[in-house]
């Protein structure tokens, strides 16, 4: 062996296979407020009442999106947790077993939540910044140096396939096959109790791995080259302990922060086969167009979820702080319609979502989100009944405006909230379509939450509704929306 950490799949891996939402364990328990607080501390709390943390809207939205991603599988969390159990940084008896193979998943909330907690490490800047990348030979050489018994650090190995997604396994040894190839021996949680291997061709500088995105499906070959650079490995220890919070910032920091500023995240949920295309003001693309993935926006990151069971998962996209993009939701490749498609944006001190989108194969919808949490435009070519959530953090409090819309045809409507402003507005485009709207406003501060709901109002094309909430913030009633325009 060129390297050997001592881990072995039969004695150190889980005896159950990677699982998703409907793989024989019922609906698993994933991240809860407890795990989010463990990850990021009290910053996830909109307020704390008698030690009970009530999540902020941004933290709750982040958690729900990440939990939705686990519907496809938990391979990343299983790869990490198995190493932590072997190193005794986790005690298997906490999860009702004497050893890792003895642990059972059904009705074991503690174990399910631990795996979900470790699954979330793949999104932590502390882990991603330490990710080891490069050509197959470069990654293998670095892995040989890392996989020693006296190295206190342990790792998870990622393999990615464009259009398929990502899969995470536990590497434990590297073997020279004496024929110009190396084998990276791995515990693959899709195949419990088996020794499996990623084959690296040293001359061609390529990797190949016979795996599947679902343990119940036939095995197929994934591969990568020095050009694609689709094999990497992550250290585990940077994810342990309380992390810098992505929910601390207030609006208006876009473009004014340091080089380590959190990027803005863009994602789609509940729309199998739908793709996102992000286009910046110079026409550069990141995302999917015409059957190809592009990443032309400087500093953008395309992050395939490392779930290991779902084929064709749409990645999350991360765009540098302060860079304006338009977002196209493209249903060209969808096979079946979706009634609750959701597009989300999580930025510094703000979050936008448009949910309840009725999406038919071939449809295209457009979002134009502001970079500072002040504006969101949504364009549809058909009648829609979406729910728009516009959440902002303005010290010392936060507001979330939830708009229930019923738009009778195509057009654009725009939601706006100026920095430190006290008036929320909706504008219907001209040309456009008649729509009815109801706005629910929620304020969260250290004392708790207050909620009020507007009367339903109608906007004709070209009209604007303004909802002033300063008096309500001070304890009064929420006034009716003021309609202006033709």
N, C-alpha and C positions, 0 to 999 in steps of 0.2 A: 504494500500500500504506500502511495505517495503521501497520504494524509489520512488520519483516522481520529475522530473525536470520541469514539467509544459508544456512540448511540447505535441501537439496533431496533429495527421496526417491530419485531415480535415482542420484545421485552419493554420497549420504551414508548411505542406508539399506542394510539387508541385502538380498541378492538372493533369499534363501529366505524362506518364509512362517513365521509363528508356528507352533509345533509343540507337541504334547503327548507322551504316553507312546507312542503308536502311530501316528505320522504319517510313517512312511517312514524314520526315522533309527534304528530300533531303540529300546531303552530308553536314553534320554539319561542322561548323568552330570549330577547336580544338585549340591546342597551336599554337601561332604565335611568331615571334621574340619579340613582346611586352610582352607576358606572360613569355617567357624564361628570358628576362631581369629583369622582376619583381621577378622571382624566384631566380636568381643567380647574378644579377647585370651585369656590363659591361664585366665581364670575359667571357661571351658567345660570345662576338664580336671578330671576327678575326681582324676587323678594324672598325673605326667609321669615316664616311664621312659626314661632316656638320650635326652632331648629329644623322645621320641615322646609325644604327647598322647593320653591315653585319656579319652574324653568322660565327663562326669558323666551320670548317668541322666536328669536334667532336660534337659541340653543335647542328649543323644541323642534324647530324646522330641520335643523342639522341632524338631530337624532332620528327623526322620522325618515329622512332621506337615507341615512346610512342603514337603518334597520330594513328599509325597503330593499336596499342592495343585497342584504343577506338572504332574501328570498331565494336567490340563486345558489347559495352555498356559503360555507364558512371555512374554506381551506386555509386562508391566511391565519385565522385565529387558532385553528387546530395545529398548524405548523409551529406557531409560537408557543402555545400552551403546552404542547408535548415536551418541548425543550425545557420550559420552566419547571415542569413537574419532574423531569429527570434530574435537573440541577437542584431539586429540593427548594427552589424559590417559591414553589407552591406545594402544599401538602395534599396528597391524594385523599387523605381521610376527611379533608374539608368537603370533598365531593362524594363521600360515602364509598370509598374503596381503599384497599391497602396498596394497590399499584395502579399505574396508568391503564394497563389492559383490563383491570378489574372494574373500571368505571363504566357505568351505564348511563346513556343519554336520556331516555324517556323519563318524564316526571322528575328530572334533576335540574331544577331551575338554577341552582348555584353554579353547576358546571356549564350550562348553556350561557349564562350571563358572563362567566369568565371567558369563554371562547369568543363571545361577542366583544368583550372589552379588548382582548388581544387582537381581534379582527380589525378594530379601529386604529391600531398602530400604523397601518399602511397609509393613513392620511395625516399623520403627525409630522410637522416639519422637522422635528428632532430626529426622526427615523429616516425620512426621505432624504434629508441632507447628508446622511451617512451611507446612503445606498451605494453599493459598489457596482459600477456599470462599466461597459467596454465591449470589446470584441469577445467572442467565445473563448479564445485563448487567454486573453487578459483576465477575464473573470475567473477562469479555471485556475490560472496561476495564483491569483490572489486568494482563491478559496483554499488552495493547497497550503498556503501559509497560515490561513486562519483556522483550519480544522485540526487543531492539536488538542491533546487531552489537558494540557496545562494552560490553555487560553481560557480565561474566565468568561469571554464573550461567546455567545451562541448565535446562530443565524437561521434565516429562512431563505430559500432559493426560489426565485420567481422565473417562470417561463411564460412568454406572451406570444399570442398568435393574432395578427390583425384580422378583424372580422369575427373572431371567436371569443376573445377575452383573455383573461390571465388565470394562471394557476400557481399556487404556492405549495412547496414541499419542504421537507426537512433534510438538508444535506448532512451526511455524516462521514463520508470517506471518498477518496479519489484513488482509482486504480489504473495503473499503466497496463494496457492490454497487449503491449509488445508488437503491435501491428500498425503503429501510427495513430492510434486512438486512445483516449482516456475515457473511463467511466466514472461519472459522479454518482455515487451510491446515495439513494434517497429513500426516506419514508414518505410515501405518497398516501395521503389520507383518503384518496378515492379508492385505494386498494389496501385495506388493513392487513397487517401481518406478512406483507410481501417485501422482498428486497427488489427494488427497481433501480434503473440507472439511466441518467442522461448521457448520451454518447457524444463525445467531442472529437471531431476530426482535426488533428493538430496541423496537418498540411493545408487542408482547405479552409481552416479557421471557421468551422461551422459546428452547430449542435443539432441533435435530433433526439426526440423523446417520444416514445410510444405511449400515448395517454388518451384520455377521453374527457370531454366536458361533463360527462354524467356517468357515474359508476355502472349504470344499467345499460349503457350504450356500447356498441363495438369500439374497440381501441383503434385509434388512428395516429398518424405520425404528425407531430408538431416539429417545426425546425426553425433555425435562425442562422444568420450569416454575420460576417464582420460588418456588413453594411446595415443590416436591420438592428443589430445590437439589442436583441430581445431576450437576453438572459441576464439576471442580476441577483444580488443577494443583499438582504437587510440585516443589520444587527438588532438584537432584541432589547438590550439594556437601555438605549436612549428613550424608549417608550415608557419605561417604568418611572413612577413618581408623577407629581402634578406638572402638567405642561403649560407653556404660555398659552393664554386663552385667545381664541379667534373671536371672542364675543365682547372684548373689553372696550373696543373703540367706539367713539361717537361719530356721527356724520361729519362730513366736511374735511376729512383727513386725506382724501384721495389725492395722489400726486404730491403730497407734502411730507411723506414719511421716509424712513430710512430704507436701505437696500433690503432689509429683512422684512419689509411690510408683507402682510398676508395678501396673496393674490385673491381675485374675485372668482368664485366658483359658479359654474353654469351646469345645469343638469336637466334631464328629462326622466320622468317616472310614468308608469302605467300606460305605456304605449309601445308594445313589442314591435320592433322593426322600424320605429321612427328614429330619425337622425337629427342631429343639430349641426348647423353651420354658423360659425361666428365670423363676421367680417368687420375689420377695423376701418377707420376713416381713410386709409390709403388703399383699400380694396384687397388687403391681404386676408387670407382665409385660414381658419383652423376649424376642422370638422369634416363633414362628409358632403361631397357634391359629385354627382355624375358617376357614382360607383367607386369613388376613390376617397381616401382620407388625406387631408392636407394639414400641414402645420407650418404656416408661413408667418404667423404673427410673432415677432421677437419676444422671447421669454415665455411663450405659452407652453403649457404642459397638458398632455393628453393622458389621462389616468384611467386605464382599463381596470374595472373592479376585479380583484383577485379572489374570485368566489369558487372557481373550479368545477361548477356543474352546469352553468347556463351558457348556451351557445348564442353568439351574436349580441352580447350585452353592449349597450351604448356606453361609451366612457363618460366620465366627468371631465370637464374642461376647466383649466385654471389660467386666467389671464392676468398679467401684471396689474397691480394696483394703479388706478387712474386711467387705464387705457379703455377708450370707448369702443364698443362693438355693437353691431346689430345681430340679432339672433333669429335664424330661420329654423322653424320646426318643419321638417320635410318627411312626409308620409309616403314618398314614392315607393319605398320597398316594403311597406306594410302589406300583410296578407289579409288581415281582418280589421274592421273598424275598432276604435277605442272610444269609450264614452267618458272617460275621466283622465285624459292625458294631462300631465302637469309639467310645466317648465318652471324651473326655479333659479334664482340668482341670490347668492349670499356674499355680501361685500362688507367693508369696514363700517360698522354701525348701522347697517340696513340689510333688509332682505325683501325680495319681491317673489311672489309666485302667482302664476295664472293656472288654475286647476279647473277641472270639469270641462275641458275642451273636448268637443266631439270631433274626432279626427277620422276621416275616411281615407282609404288608400289613394294616393295621388295628391292629397291636400298639401297646402303650404300655409303656415301661419307665421307672423313676424312679431317679434318683441324688440323694442328699442329702449333699453334700460339706461338711465343716467348713471354716471360713475360715482355720484356722491349721495345717493339716496334721496334725491329731490324730484325725480321724474321717471315715469314708466309709460310707454305707449304700446298698445296692443292692436295689431291689424289682423282682421279676419276677412275672408272672401265669402263667408256664408253666415247664416243665422247661428248664434251661439248663446249659451247661458253659462258663461264662466264665472268663477269666483276669483277675484283679484285680492291678494293680500299684500299690503304695503306697510312693512314694519320698519320703524326707525328708532335709533337711540340718540336722544339729545339730552345731555346731562342737565338736571339730575334724574330725568325720567325717560320712559320709553312710551311710544304710541304705536298701535297697530290699527290700520284702517282696512276693514274687510268689505269689499264691494261685491254684492250679489247683482249681477248684470243679466239683462235679457235683451239682446240685440237682435233686431228683426231681420237684418241682412248684413252685407259686407260694409266695411268701413274701419276707421281708426278711432279709438278713444284713449285719452291721455289722463293719467292721474298725476297730480303734482302736490308737493309739500315743500315750501321753501325752507332753507336752513333756519332753525330757531323760529320758524313761522308758526302761526296759530290759525291757519286757514287751509283746509284740504280742498282741492278742486278736481272736477272731472270735466273734460271737454270732449265733445263729439265732433268728428271731422266733417268737413263739407267739401266734396260730396260724402255722404255716409248714409246711415240708416237710423230710424227712430229706435230708441232703447229706453228701458226702464231700469232704475238703479235704486238700491237700498244700501246705505253705508252704516256699518257698525264700527264704533271707535272704542278702543280699549286703552286705558292709561295704566302703566305699571310704575310704581316707585317703591321706596323702602317701606311704605306703609301698607302696600297691597295693590289690588286691582280695582278699577272702576270701569264700567261698561255702559254705553248708551247706543241707541239705534235710531237712525233717522227715519222720517217718513219716506215712503217710496215716491220717487219723482221721475218725470219723463224728460228726456233730452231729445230735441229734434236736431237734425244735422246743423252743425255750426254753433250750437248753444254750449254754454258753460254753466256748471253748477258749483257754487262755492259754499263750503260748510265751515263756518267759523266756530272754533271750539274753545276759545279762551275763557268765556264765561263758564262753560261746563267744567273746564279744568279747575276753576276756582270754586266749584261746588254748586254751580247753578244748573239750569236745564240746557240741553243741547238744542240750539235754535234750528229752524227749518233751513234747508238749502236755498240759496238765492240764485235764481236762474237769470242769466243774461244772454243776449244774442238774438238773432232773428227768430 
